[in-house]
Amino acid sequence: MNGRTMKFRTPNSGIVATLLILILSARCFTAELSARRDGLLKRPNILWISLEDISPDLRCYGDAYAITPHIDRLAQQGVLFTNAFSHSGVCAPTRSGIITGMYPTTIGTHHMRANGVPPAYVRCFTEYLRNAGYYCTNDAKTDYQFAAPITAWDDNRRGAHWRNRPDSTSPFFCVINLTSTHESRIRQPEQAYQKLRASLMPEQRHDPAAALVPPYYPDTPLTRSDWARYADLITFTDRRVGKILQDLEEDGLADETVVFFWGDHGRGLPRAKRWIYDSGIRVPLIVRWPGHVPEGARRDDLVCFLDLAPTALALAGVAVPEHFQGQVILGPERAKEREFIFAARDRMDETRDIIRAVRDKRFKYIRNFMPELPYAQTIDYMDQMPTMRELRRLHEAGELNEHQRLFFRDRKPVEEFYDTLADPHEIRNLVADPTFQPQLQRMRVALDVWARETEDLGLIPEPILDDRARPEGRWRTTQTPQIVIQNGRVSISCRTMGASIAYALGKPAPGQRSDWKLYSQPIALPADTRLRARACRLGYRDSPIARAVVR
């Protein structure tokens, strides 16, 4: 369904399949090392700039209300994807899929704010890059639905940057997460917002009266105000994007760096964030790769966030693990276009639900597995948004029109079907329209096949999933690694299936963080070297530290 062979993808596949995947993963770790030693790989730097809670509400995407000159310039220098989608409408499941290259519904990280335990063969894809010699940094959000392992990043903290790498000739993979567009910033206190607004030039400040609010919102001064604040936040953050790109230019790295710009899911407003309508999952994605992608290009093929990991690995010359569920979208290994993308919504904070969606370039099919539940369930964090409060107030007063009332029905329809070209806001359900029955049936089948092939865990009650991941609620701890030293050559192993191993040399100075390196093969060390090793597995607690001295 997605252009890659789907094998051994889930924890239900059995011990033999898991062992085979672990073997294949080990081969991925060693194959690129051999190629790197042979000098076969041309390895660009890779920079990801991610924004939170934004839809393609940018001037380069045709939004005349937007003021985004730096992002627009980036689009002019690279390729803009018009059909890019997240697999989730909220941050943590989205980022869980990005870092692993797998659907959260496959690896058990689909419920918002879960503590998942992915299958043993699942790693953070950055380990493959580190193993290939990339310096990998993350500033600073993780939100993976499991603790970020020490093996995932060379530097994972506020201020992590390509400029901190110890060797300026080493290729880097750098992620800079900008949080200034987050949902919470729209409803920040007035004094804080006015300070941000004052930092913008007068011509950059958005007039609420000019905002074009979607038809599922009441057109009131309050909803216009939220929309204008959201647009101001994007303009403010656009300047930060420009500064990052300027730093890259000043360092002389722009021509040898692939820049990805993306938003983690849709805008942080009602019926967008948390939902799998296009307002919640359609995202901006721009890639600049000088000399490799044409400037000012636009691509309308369907891409999804699961494509980010395999694409980064492919650009780095690293073999893409067979269990990944995305596909390569750039470079000589670019896969053929897919027919569909898929998305899921499950528990959101304190509120249960199960919704799945499949979309092609025109049509969207949504299946509500809990139709007895209304859309407008109470979620405390969501309900702090002024627009959400305005919706509830006007609903109680009976002042919403037919499109705005859809969100407050007592029950959801079992199925929804939309023509997104004719109805981009997805407010006219065509499921009963005889004209579209062939397309509807095609997408029903596509969703069923996807759920079966990826072994969607969504219908398993969360307490059962939790008990399977952590029997009796007990966190498991990765076993202490074993260090074997022979003639100055150090080998480190761990008995926990799927564990990754990190090691550090010497003794860290007081108050300084340890520089944990990723272990992948035996290392030669001089005599009297002090060595520490720690093992970790996703969803487990890290092992105790093992220590040894080379003799």
N, C-alpha and C positions, 0 to 999 in steps of 0.2 A: 504493500500500500504506500510505502514511502520511498521507494527507490533503493532500499538496502534489504538484504536478506534478513529475515527476522528469526533469530535463533536464541534459545536458552535465555530468554529475557527476564524471567521472573523467578521469585523464590519458590514457586510451585514446580519448577522444572526438574527437581531431583538432584541428588548428590553427584551423580555421574556428570550431568550437564554442567553443574557448578564447577566441578574439577576441570572439565574441558575448557570452560571459559577462563578459569584461572591460568591454565596453561597457555591459552591464546593471548591473554593479557601479558603474561611474562614474555612471550615472543614479540609482542608489540614493543615492550620495554627494551629488548635487546636488538631487534632488527634495525631500529633507527640509530642505535649506538654504533653498529657496524658501518652503516652508511655514512655517519658523521666522521668516523675514523678514516674512511676512504675518500673523504672530501667531496662527496657526491651531492650534498645538500646545499642549496642556496636558501638561506634562512633569513627572511625579513623580520624586522621587529613588528610586533603587533600591539596596538593600543586600542583598548575599548573605553569609550566614554559613554556611561549610562546615566540616564535621567529617570527619576521616579514619577510614576502616575501621570504620564502624558500620552495623549493620542497624537496622530499626525496633524496637530493644530499648529502648523508652521507655514510660513510664507512659501517656502519651496514646495509644499504640498498643496498649494493653491488657496490657503486660508488668508484672505485679504485683511482680516482683523489682526493677524499675528505680526509681530515685529521681531524678526530673528535673523539679523544680517550675517552673523558669523556661521550659523548652521546653514543658512542659504548658500553662503560662499563654499562651504564644505561640499554641499550637494552639487554645485557647479563644477567642482574639481573631481568628482567621482560619480558613483552610480547611486541612484535613489530607488529603493524598492517600494512599489506602490501596493503590494499585497503581502506585507510582512505581518505575522501574527504570533502572539503568545499562546501557549497551551493552557494558560490560566489567567483569570482576571485579577489576580492579587499577587503580592510580591513573593512571599515565601515559597509557595509551590512553583511559581515561575522560576525563581533562582535555583531551586532544587533541581529542576530539569536542566537548566543551563549548565550548572557545574558538573552534572553527571552525564549529560547527553541522553537522558532517558525520561520517559513520561513519569511524573510523580505517581500516577495511577498504577504504574507497573511496579515501582519500587517501594510503595507504601508511604509516600510523603505527600499525599494529596490533600489531607485535612489541614486547614490553616492553623498554624501554631501547634504542629505535631512534633514529637521527638521520634523521628523515623529511624528504622534499622534496615537500610538497604541490603540486598543480597550480597554475599561475600565477594562476588566478582566486580562490584561497582566501586569505582574510585572517582575522586575528583579528577577531571581530565587534565588539570594543570600538572599533575604528577608526571604524565607522559611528556609534557613540555619540559619540566625540570630535568627529567631523565635525559632529555636530548640536549641539555646544556643551556636552556633558556633561563634567564633570571625572571622570576614570576612574582609580581607584586600586586597587592589589592588594597585600595584606599576607598573605604574601609569596610563597607557593608558586606556581610556574608548572607545571613538569613536563609540558610540552606535546608532548614527543617532537621538538621543535625549539626553538631558542633563542627566548625571548620578544623580539620586535622592539621597538625603541624607539618605534615608532609605535603600539603597542598600549595604552600606559598613560601618563597624565600623571605618575604616581608608582607605581613598582613596587619595593617594598623593605619590609623590616621596619619597621613603624610607619607605613606609608602609611594615610591616614585621610581621611574627608570633612572633618575639621576643618582640614586643611592646604590646602584649596582657596583660591586667592587672592581669590575673590569669593564672599561668602557667599550671594549671590542666584543663583549658577549651580547648575543641577541636577547631582547627582552620581550616579555608579555606583561603588559601593564594594564590594570583595570582601575579607572577612576570613577567612582560612583558619586554623582552629584545629587544631593537630597533636597535641594532648595525648591523643588517643584512638588514636594510631597503633599498629599491631601491635607495634612495638619497645618501646612503653611497657608492654605486658603483661609482657614478660620483662626489664624493666629490673632493675638490681641491687637486691637486697633493701633496702639502706639508702635508696636513692632512692625506692623504692616506699613504704616505711614513713613517709618524710617526707611524701609526698603524702597517704597515708592519714591521718596525724596532722592534716592541715589540714582534714579533714572532721569534722563533728560525729559523735559516737558513733552517733546514729540514722541517719546517712547511710552508714555503713560496711556493706558487704555481707558477710553470713555465708556462707562457702563451703558450709556444710552445707545451706543453703536453696536453693542454686542448682539449676536444672532444666536439666541438660545435655542436648543433643540425643541421640537414640538411636544415632547413628553414632559417638559418643564412648564410651569405656569410663568407667563411673561410678566414678572413683577420686578420692582426695583431691587429686591433682595436677591433674586436669582441672577439678575444682570450684574449685581455687585460681585457675587461669587465668581461669575464667569470672567469679569474684568480682572479680578485678583489673580485668578488662574493664569490669565494671559500675561499679567505683569510679572508673575513668577517665572514664566518661560523666558521673557525678555531679559530679566535679571540673570537667569542662568545661562542664557545665550552668551553673555559677556564672559562668563567663566569658561565656557567652551572655547571661546576665542582666545583666552589667555593660555589654555592648555595647548592649543594648536600653535600659538606664538612661541611657547617654550620649546616645542618640538622643532620649529623652524630655526630658532636661535641656536639650538644645539646641533644644527646641521643634519638632522635625522629625518626630515620630512620625506625625502625621496626614497628612503629605504624602510619606511614604516607603513604598514597597512593600518588605517584608522577605521574603526567601526564606531558609529554613533547609533544609539538605540534607546528607547524608553521601555521600562520593564513590563508595562501593561497600560491599559487605557487610563484616561484622565480620572483624577481623584474626586469625582462627583457622583451623585446618586445615579443608579441604573447604568453606570459605566464601570468604575472599579468594583471588583467582586463579581461582576456578571460576565457572561460569555457572549453577549451581544458584541457587535463590532466596536461599540463604544468602550468595551472593556478589554478586548483582545487585539484589536488592530493597532499596530504600533509604527512609529517611524523607524526606519533602518536605512542608513547611508553608509557607504563604504568608499573610502578613497585609497587607491593603490596606484601610485604614479607609474606609468608605463605599462600597466597591466589591465586596467579597466578604463574605458573611454571617459573623458570628461563630459559632464552634463548628461550622462546616460540615464535612462529610466528603464526599469525592468518590472514587468507585471506578473512574473511567475510567482507561484505560491511558495513562500518560505516561512519557516517557523523557527522558534528559538532553539529547538533541539538541533538545528543546523549549525549553531555557532561553534559548538565544541568540535565536531568533525571538520568543519572548515578551518578552524585555527590549527588543528593538528596537520591537516593536509598542506596548508601553506608553510608550515614549519618542516615539512618533509617527514612527518611522523605517521606511521601506519595507524589507520583508524580502527579501533577495536570493533569486532564483529557485533557485539551486543548493543552498540550505539543505535539509537532509533531515529536520528536525523540523517541528513545527507550533506555532502559537500556542495556549496553553492558558488564557489569561486575557484579559478585556477584550472590547471589541466585535468584535475580529477573531478571537475564539476559533473554532478549527476544530472540525469534527464529530469525534466520538469515533473513534479508530482501532480496528481489529480485532485487531491483533497488535503486539507489541514483539519486537525481535531483539537478540541478543547474540553475542559472539564471544570465543573464547580462542585465542591463537596462542602463539608462543614466550614463555615466562616465564623471564626471566633466562637461565640456561644450558641450559634444558630445552625441547625442541621439542614442539609439539602443534598440532593444528588441530581445534577444536570449534566448532560453531555451534548456536544455540538459537532457537526461536520460541515465544512464549507468548501465550495469550489470558487471559481472566480466570479460567479454570479449568485448562486443560491446558498442559503444557510438553512440547515435542518437542526432543530433543537429537540431533545427528548427530556421531559421532566419525569424523573423516576419517583418523585414524591409530589404528585399533583395536588394532594390534599392540603399541602402547605401553601400559604400565600407568598407572593413575591415580597411583600412589605413586612417581613418579619423584623422584629426589633433587634438591632445590633447596636450596642451602646456606643461604640466608637464611631460607627457610621452616622448615628443619629445626632451627633454633635455638629454636623455640617448644617449651616443655616438653610441651604436649599432643601435639605431633607426635612428640616423642621417646617419650612414653608409648605412643602408638599403635604405633610401630615395635617397641618393646620387647615389648609384649604380643602383637603379631603373631608375632614370632619365638618367643615362648614358647607359641604356640598357645592363647592365652587370650581371644581376641576372639570375640564372638558373630556370628551370621550377618549382621546389619546392619553391624557394625563391620568385618567381613572384606571387604565389598564393595569398599572402597577399595584392597585389596591383591591383587585379582585379577591374574593374569598378563597378561590382555588386557581391553580394554574392549569392550562390545557396540557394534556399528555404530550402533545406534539405541537411544534411551531415550525413554520416554513416561510421563508422570506426571499423575495427577489431583491437582493441588495443593490442592484443597479437602479431599479425603479423606486425602491423604498429603503434608502440607506440608513434610516433611523429604526428600521425593523419594528414598525407599528401596525402593519397590515398582514395578519396571519393568513396565508394562502393554503393552509393544510386541507381545506375542504373544496378548494377551487378545482374543478375537473380539468381545467387547462393544463395544470402542472402535475398531474398524477404520475406521469412517467419519471419526471425529475425527482419527485418526492420518493417514489419507490427506490430509485437508484441510490439515493442518499440514505434511506433507511438501511439498505443492504450494506452500504459502505461503513456505516457506524457499527453495525453488528459484526462485520468482519474485523474492523479495527479493535473492537472490544475483545473479541476472541483471540486475535493474534497477539495483542499486547497483554492479555490476561488482566484486564481491568479489575482492580480490587475494590472498586467503588461500592458494589452491592454487598460486600462483607461488612457487617456492623463493626463500628470502630472498636468497641471493647474486645471483640474477638481478634481483630488485627493487633491491638495492643498486647493482648495476652500471647499471641503467637510470636510477636517481636521480642517481648520481655516476659517470659513466663513468671507468673505470680508478681508481676510488677518490678522484678529485680533487674537492675542494670548489670550487664555483663562487662567484665574488664578484660581487655586484651592481655594475653599472657606476656610475661616478662621475656624480652628477647634473649637469645643465647648467643654469646660471643665466643668464637673459636679463633685462636691466634696460632699460626704456624709459620715460623721463619719470617716474621714481620708482616705476614699477610693475614688480614682480618676478614673473617666471614661472620655474618650476622643472620640469624634466622628467628622465626617466631612460629609457634605451634598453632596459633589462632588462624583459622582459614580466612583468607582475604585480608590479612593484616598488611599494612605498609610499615616500613621501618625508617626512622630518622636517627641520625647520629651527630654528635658534636665532639670537637676536639678541645682539649685543655679544660680549664676551669673558668667559667664566666666571672667577670669582675662583678663586685657587689652592685646591685641596682641595674645591671645590664641584662638584656635578654640573651638567651642562648641562640647562636646561629646554627639552627638545626639544618643539616643537609639530608637530602633524600638518599637512602641506601638502595642500590639495585644490583650490585655485584661486588665481589671481594675487592678490598682496597689494600694497598701497600703503604705502611706507615713506618717511620723511623723508630728506633728503640726509645723507650721511656715516654712515648706519647700516651697521654691520658685520654681515654675514650669513654663516652657515654652513649647509650643507645636506648631508644624508647619506641615501642610499637603502638600502632593505633589502627582501629577499624571503624568505619562509619557507623555511628549509632552506639558504639561501645565507649566505655571509659578508657583513657590511655593507660598503658601498662606502667608499672613501676619502672624506674630508670635502672638499667644494668650498667655496671662500670667495669672497666678493665684497663690495664697498663700493658703496652706492647713491650715484650722482653726479647 
